[in-house]
């Protein structure tokens, strides 16, 4: 299973004081709650799937690809300007060089190449079994 995310911001790394949040109106709270809900859904789905694949001893059959530190215009889904598309391409290029996780030093580029090879390897294995 290859899971491709659309990216998230590092917005939730911020902390807010009680004094700050006490001044928030309903709109500010709704925006923050919406962002938290969307991020939580993505994180929980990834956590659930990675746990299931690990329990089945098939962790190499699951890969989640997502940038979790988008900033500026790269966070705007409706900005299709040439400049923003170039920024997003650069985000993707940089993501390919990052490790998949702190537990897996394999880069996303290496993982995607390995992952892309899996169906071909399985087809060859089935063909070899059929020839017996």
N, C-alpha and C positions, 0 to 999 in steps of 0.2 A: 504494500500500500504506500503510494507516494502522496503525501499530503502537502499541498502548496498553499501557504498563507498569503494574505495580502499585506502583511506587515502591521506592526503596532508602534505606538510611540513609547518613549520612556517617561511619559507623563506621570505614571504611577510611582515613579521613584521619588517624586516630590512628597513632602509631608506638609500638612496644613495644621496651623494652630487652632485651638478652640476659639480664640478671639477672631481669627480670620473667618472661619466657617460660620460663626455667629452672625456675621454681616451678610452672608449669602442669602439671596432670594430664591424663590422656587425655581426660576430658570437655571440659575447656577447649579443648584442641587440636581436638577433633572439632567443637565449636561454631564456632570460628573458621574452620576449613577448610570447613565447610558454608556459612557465610556468604560466604566468598571464592569458592567454586565457583558458588554461585547468582548472585552479582554478576558474576563473570567470564563466565558463560554469557550473561547479558543484554547486557553490554557488547560481547562478541565478535559476537553475532548482529546487534546494531545496526551495528557497524563493518563487518561483512561486507556487509549489505544496503545500507548507504549507499554503500559502495565500488562495488558492482555497479551500483546506479542511477546513480552518477556516471559510471562507465565507459560506460554506455549513453546518456549525455547525457540522463538522465531524472530527475535529482535532485529535480525538483519533483513527482515522482510517489511520493515516499517521505517519510513524516513519522513520527518516533518521538516519542511524548509520554510523559514519565516524570519524576516528581520524584525527584531523587537526594539529597535532604537531609531525609528524614523523621526526626522525633525523637519521643521520648516515646510516648504511647499510640497515635499514628498508625502506628507500626510493628507493632502487634499485630493480626494478621489475625482474631483471634477476639474482638475488642472491638467489639461492635455497639451499645454504649451510645449514647444520644442525644447526650451530650456529645462522644464521639469522632467520631460521624458529622458533627457540626457542625464539629469541628476539620478533618476530612478535606475537607469542603465548602470550608472556608477555604483549605486547602492548594491545592485545585483552582482556586479563584478567583485566588489569588496566582500560580499557575503560568501561567494565561492571560496575565498581564501581563509575564512574563519573555520575554527573547529566546530564539529557538529554539537558537542557538549563538553562540559568539563571532564566527564567520564570517558569520552570518545574523542581522541585527538585527531581523528580523520577529518580532513577538510570537507566542506560541502561538495566541492568539485570532485574529490576522490570518491565520496559516498555516492554522488549521482552517477558517476561512471560505473562504479560497482553495481549499483542498483539497476542501471540500464542493461547491464550484461546478464542479470539473473534470468529473464525469460529465455534468452538464447541458450544459456547453459542448461536450463530445465528441458528445453526442446531437444537438445542433443542427448541428454540423459534418457528421455523417453524413447528416442529413436534407437539408442543403443540397447535398451531393455527389450524393445520390440523385435530386434534382430536376433535375439537368443532363441 
